[in-house]
Amino acid sequence: MRKLALLVLLLALLAQGVHAMEPDVIVYPRPASGGDTRFDYHLSLLREALNRTVPEYGPFELHPSSLVMNQLRQFDLLERGTPGLDVSIKPTSVKWEQLLTPVRIPLGKGLLGWRILLIRKSKQGAFAQVENIDDLKAYKAGQGFSWSDVEILRHNGLTVVEGTMYEGLFRMLLSDRFQFFPRGVGEALVEWDERHEELPQLHVEETLLLHYPFARYFWTGNSERGRLLNERIYKGLDSMIRDGSFDTMFQNHYGESIRRAGLSDRKLIRLVNPNIPVSTPIDRKELWFNPFAE
């Protein structure tokens, strides 16, 4: 009888151990389309940060959300703690930081704030004549609906046309609904590589560089689980920064685009970002990319 009781106890302990090892399923936003590679780098960072923290927090699985969501929908789910999304990848803003806490490490070292333009090839001569923000105001910019950049561009006096579908923005540009599509240095050349055969008039503008301070973070919900996930991701990313692997991943992913963009040869137009919170770690120089740093 005693042996039977010990066996039952052992089996119960084993069952608890198996249950404790069940992976934590972490849901991230589904890409907008099969050709949407904008967040591949960020998901690689997330996976590595989570891998580094398995000994402390346990195993995990990353799954895309069941539906494509715009940023407003993502914010709503995280703020309410509604199931369906655990982590968002979004630029910071005063509004978001009033209601949610980011993992306060800029994922792309602020590269998204260094903008080159996608234009129609036939417009290159006109854009080559642009010298400052006032010249640029003669043209309409295109952006996605509810993207953080919309308010930044409008704050600087630019006219912005919004589109509801990411893939549709490229065709709106080529149909002259707007004349330039500001894209991060790490985005524009990849988007051109993936689409220029289908859209031969798509062109990476050759002379201009826009810049405004810009931080894209991971965001988690306000629940206890969300706060724990926030802590876990921060620890993983901080470990990567300290051992240099964060910079290595950045260079591996963006280095070729940065080289091809020829940033130091472009005319720089600085814009104001009215939505950059005072909590942004601007003073931590190791967290930011600067093509003009000595």
N, C-alpha and C positions, 0 to 999 in steps of 0.2 A: 504493500500500500504506500509505503514511504517512497519507494522507487517511482511509483506511478505519479505521486505528487510532485516529485522532483522533475520528472519528464514533462508534466504539464506546465510547470513553472518555466522550464527551459524553452519550451515551444512558445510560450507567451512572450518571453524576452526576445526571442528571435523574431517574432512577428512585429514587435515594437521596433526592432532595429530595421527591419525591411521597410516599415511604414515611415520611419524617420529619414530613410534614404530616398524617398520619393522626390523627384525633381520639382522645383518651384517653376511653374509655367509662367513666363513673363511675356506679355503681349505688347508688341510695338506696332506703329501705324503701317498698314499695308501700302506698298508703293502705288502710285497713281496709275501705272501701266506697266506692261512687260518691258518697255524700253526706259523706264524711270530708274536710273542708277544714282540719283542724287544722294541717297543715304547709305550707299554701300560702305563707304569709309566709316561712317558713324556706327553702323551696326557691327563692323569689325572691331572698333574700339569698345563697344558695349560688350561684345562677346569676350574679349580679352580681359576687360575689367572684372567681369563676372567669373571668368575662369580663375583669376588670381585670388578670388575671395571664397572659393569653394571650401577650403579647410575650415573657415570661420562660419560661413553662412549656409553651406550645403550645395548639392547639385541643382542644376537649373536646365530649362529648355526655353529657347526663344521661338515664339510663334507670331506670325503676322496677324493683324486684326481681321475679323471676318469681312469687313467692308472698308472701302477707301473713305477716309474722313478728312475734311478740311481742318484748318487749325482751330477754328472756333468750336467745332464739334469735339476735337481732342481736348481742348481746354475745359469744356463743359463736363466731359466724362471724368477727367482727373479732379476737377474742383468738387464735383458731387460725390466722388468715390464710386461711381457706377461701374459695374463689371463690363469688360470689353476692351479695356486699355490700361496698361500698367506704366508705360513710359512713353513720353513724347520727345521729339527731336525738333526744337524750335528756337528761333532767336529770342533773346530776352526783351522784355518791355516793362515799363513801370506797372501797367495793369496786371500782367501775369505775376509779377513779383509781389504784388499786394495780396494775392490770393493763393499762390503756390510758391514752393521753394525749389529753386533749380539746384542741380548738381553744379556748383559754381566753378567749373573749369571750361573755358572756351574750347569747343571740340575741334574746330579747325584753325585754332590760333588766330582768330579774327580774319582769316583769309576771305571770308564771305563779304567783308566790308571793302575789299579791293575789287572793284567792278570794271569789267570790260564789256563791250556792247556787241550784241548780235544785231545785224542790220541786213537790209537787202544789198546785194553786191553793187547794184547800180547807184547806191547812195554814198559810196565810199568817198567820192570827190567832195561831196557836200560836208560830210562829217570831218574831213581833213581840214576844213576851214574853221572848225569850232575851236575857240581859244579859252572860253570861260563859261561859267554857268549861264550867263545871259544869252550867249550864243546858242547854248543847248536848249534854252526855253522855246526856241523856234520849232522844236520837234516834240512829238508826243512819245512818252515812254509806255511800255507795256509791262504788266505784272499780273500775277494770279490774284484771284479774289481772296481778300483778307490776309494777304501776305504782309509781313511787317514792313517791307520796303515801301509799300504804297504810301503810308503816312510820312515816311522819311522824305521821299521824293517830292510829295506835295508840299511839305513844310519848307522845302528849298525852292518853291515856286515853279516846279515842273508839272506839266499836265500828264496825268496817268490814266491809261485805259486798262480796265481790269477784265480778265477772262476767267471763266469758271473752270475750264479744263486745261490741265498742264500741256498736253500735246497740242491742243488747239491754239495755244499762244504762238507757236511757230508759224502756223498758217495765217493767223491774224497779222503777224508782222509782215509776211510776204504779200498779203493782200492790202497792205498800207493802212490797216486800221490804226496802227501806230508805227513809228519810224525807227525806234530802237528798243531793245530788250536788254536791260542791264543784268548781267549775270556775274556771279562770283568767278574769280580767276580759275578756280578748280572745277567750275561747271561749264563755262562757255565752250572751251575747246573740246571737251568730251561730248557735249550736245551737238557741236558741229560735226565731229568725227562720226557720230552715230546717225546723222540725218542728211548730210550734204549730198549724198548720192540721190536720195529721194527728193531733196529740196535744193537743187543746184544754185538757186539764187540766195540761199542762206550764206551769210558771210560774217566772219569775225572782224569787227572794225579794227583798224590798224594803228590809230594814233592817240586814242584817249584812254585815260584811267581815272575812274571816280573812286573816291574814298570817303568812308564815314566809319566811326567806331562801331563795331558790330560783334556781338557775342552770341553764338548758338550753343545752347546747353541741352543736356538731358533734363527732363522734368518728370516728377513722379507725383502721385496723388497725396491727398491729405490724411488718408487713413494710416493706422499704425503700420500696416504692411507697406504702404507707400513711403513712409518715413524710414523704415528699415531698408528698403530698396535704395533709397537716396543715399543713405549712409554707406551701403555696400558698394555702389557704383563709385562714389567719391574715393573710397579707400583704394579700389582697384586702379582708378585713373591716377591718383596721387602716386601709387607705387610705380606706375609706368613713367611718370614724369621724373621721378627720382632716379630710376635706372637708365633713362635715356631712350627707352623703347617707344615712348609717346612721340618723340621727335623723329625717330626712325620710321614709324608708321606714317607720319605726316609727309616726310620726304618721299617715301616709297609711293604714296598715293598721289601727291600733288606736285612733286618735284619736276616732272616732265612738263606739266601744264604751265608751271611758273616759268620754266626756261623758255618754252615756246611763246609765251605771252610777251616777252621782252619788256617787262614793266618799266625798267629804268629809262627806256627810250621813248616813253609816252608822255603826253602832256597831262599833268595831274590837276584834277579839279576836286577840291575838298568840299564836302557837304556836311551839314550839321545833322546829327541824329538826336531828335528831341526825346526819344524814348530810351536812351541809355541810362539805366539807374545808377545812382551814386555808389551802390554796392558792387558795381562791376570792378573786378580786380585789375584795373588799368596799370597800377604801379608794379605788378608782377611781370616784368619784361620777358621772362622766360616763357610766358603763356601766349605771347603775341608774335605774329609774323610781321616783319617790316622790311620791304624790299629796299628801303633807303637807309637802313641802319648801317653804321660803319663797323 
